[in-house]
Amino acid sequence: MASESGGTSEYILHHLTNLKLDLHTWKLNPEATGFWVIHLDSMFFSLLLALIFVVMFRVAVGKVTSGVPGRWQNFIEWCVEAVDSQVKDAYHHGARFVAPMALLVGFWVFLMNFMDMLPVDLLPKLASLVGVDHLRTVPSTDPNVAIGMSLTVFLIAFGYSFVAKGFKGVSAEFLFHPFGKWMMPVNFLLKCVEELAKPISLGLRLFGNMYAGEMIFILLASFTLGLAAPATGVSTGSWLWLLVAGAAMALTIFLIMQGRIWLALAVLVGIPFLGMFGLLPLAASGGYTQIVLATVWTIFHILIISLQAYIFMTLTVVYMAMAADHH
């Protein structure tokens, strides 16, 4: 972790630095750049969240019953039906893999985005205890992940266009649409721009929105670097207050979802007061203030991460439909 004495700029730079493996030297190097550099943290969390997605649905499938379904089965069925309905509205060509593909893309992006809900310093601080100096926990804030996913969707859609239309049909779109055979060079150029804009816009939209959200969380956290904890409290650099504050944030969000707004506000305001007067030492003013500030943004940010996952999923279906449509 960056030291508090290093100032705000060092703190922000530290949180924006990936855990990088330079394949030329096979050593961890936070300053490494170029094609032969792997962001280990982005890969680790991406694969971990993909595994969580598989386990979630595998557990739901294992508990399917013809009787009264449980809450988890109801939730999974609702998600599957919602995605299937979205696919049927946008895609009319009957490919059976489009709906599962959309479900995977939507959930995977949502789980990646949801990592932004964790306290800024929680996982990096825990990683520092085992010698990992840099750790970014939100894969979708890494342009390599966002663009990589969008390129994968583009290649699948582009490849499927040959299955749906044949080589002759795809060639005709590139050469004769929209201005006819006498404008083939212009048609080809416009079609290339149209196709290349799909993965770029899809990836940059996800990356830009999530990166901006991550920056706000980091800036809110940086406001608390100079706050001093009470004598009976715990310093901002300790990871114990992160656990308490994270639990308090989760409780606050749960109360809001239950409609108990005043009780949620009482939790947000009451715990730091207890910390200031030494009644709850782990709620030190500096550390807990970071989580209080972040919680307000988190409540709004839940809408953003859900919307970005929905947009990515919907555009995936739209691009597949465009690949199958005949012009």
Protein Blocks (a to p, Z undefined) as FASTA:
>chain_A
ZZfklojmlmmmmmmpccdddfklopacfkbgcjklccfklmmmmmmmmmmmmmmmmmmm
mmgcfbdcdfklmmmmmmmmmmmmmmmmmpcnhpaklmmmmmmmmmmmmmmmmmmmpcfk
lmmmmmmmnopabdcfblklpmklmmmmmmmmmmmmmmmmmmmnojmlmmmmmmmpcnbj
klmmmmmmmmmmmmmmmmmmmmmmmmmmmmmmmmmmmmmmmmmmmpccdfklccfkbmkl
mmmmmmmmmmmmmmmmnopamlmmmmmmmmmmmmmnopammlcfklmmmmmmmmmmmmmm
mmmmmmmmmmmmmmmmmmmmmmmpcZZ
